[in-house]
Amino acid sequence: MTKPGTPQGMRDFDAATVLKRQFILDTIKTEFKIYGFEPLETPAMENLDILIGKYGDEGDKLIFKVLNNGLDNEKNRDKLEKGVEEIAAGKASKFLTERALKYDLTIPFARYVAQNYNILTMPYRRYQVQPVWRADRPQKGRYREFTQCDADIVGSDSLYNEVELALLYDSVFTKLGLSGYSLAINNRKILAALAADCGGAEKMTAITVAIDKLDKIGIDKVKEELTANNISNESVEKIVSYLQIEGSNKEKLKQIKVVLSPSDLLAHGIEELEFITDKCEKLTIDFTLARGLNYYTGTILEAKAPSGVQIGSIGGGGRYDDLTGMFGVKGVPGVGISFGVDRIYDVMEALDIFPQSIAKGTSVLFMNMGEQEVDIAFTLMQKLRGAGISCELFPKAGKLDKQIKYADKKNIQFAIVLGSKEIEKDIALVKTLATGHQESVPLSDLEVYLIQNMA
């Protein structure tokens, strides 16, 4: 007998959870539309060569690869063994696997833009809400299958795009009731200037990947990782000084000019940060923000949960000018953000801020009073459903206590008794289960009564 269970890091969602998640998704989608974004969906799988090499060495290891069909273990044993070795080394093996589950929505989006560049109206503003998969170590707030909600603008290098996306974050989080969230901003040009001071551009990835782990492993471990990547002691100390910059946004921008050597990269990074933060007061400059994804080229953003909820980021994004260049379409600027729906859900659960009204399914239960009575109740139920009132009929006649207990367990608001006496008088006995109050309501007034008294 097979023991039932879900794969590690993946979950079932019961009705209450689905309704809460839908509340989050509907709130986000509504704001996407208000800000002028249009929907897009891409396949669950992408060709592996589309994904591999786009997320850095750490990210590539987390891509779920899909085995090719029709592999013959005996006939192709040598090829299989070589393929397994290549996959274990983080490389691609076309014999073993040519496809993978998508790691995020950004690279598939870039692929779509490259494929359809000649027919898209630029700037192209799209939103996308779909599941993605990562072979990560499951823990609180981190799953192997989760939903991303992305909004991107491509075909424009205006910094007002970044301002809009920051304001979009604020609008969504405000409507969800997530007061106390924080929205951090940094710029990859400044990180590139730091790398130039600390061994050159070839050290950029090692430095940003280490900095990106600061919140998780602490400054001492970051120093160890930098040293292990052949960063000199002098450069490590400069990186530590960089990470210790504090104060207001203006004070931080002053300090960065002292810590790092003057350069065009640094000047452009500071200029962009000044422009964006001047126009969105919710943004806080955070030079420890790195977002270790190779495709970011300018602004990087990260939204964090309110203090007191240990869950990390609930959204992030940034500018990725020329991301489509890897697919042969050069010079297409882009910027985008992502909402971590699963983490937002966990935060809202921890803070207990979901509206009570969204966790409801059926509003009205028609009690089963017998075969003849059910025929009339069924017709009436369909009429109420037509008016948008969610109803169901208890499937089998029996004791009313049992039927009431069923309604209580499902948090149904009203129970309707329509027996032979009620039918004779053209009335329904309506019981409000939370209070025990019951009232005889003319059948002609039942729809209006229910609508007026629904919680």
Disulfide bonds with the S-S distance in Angstrom:
none
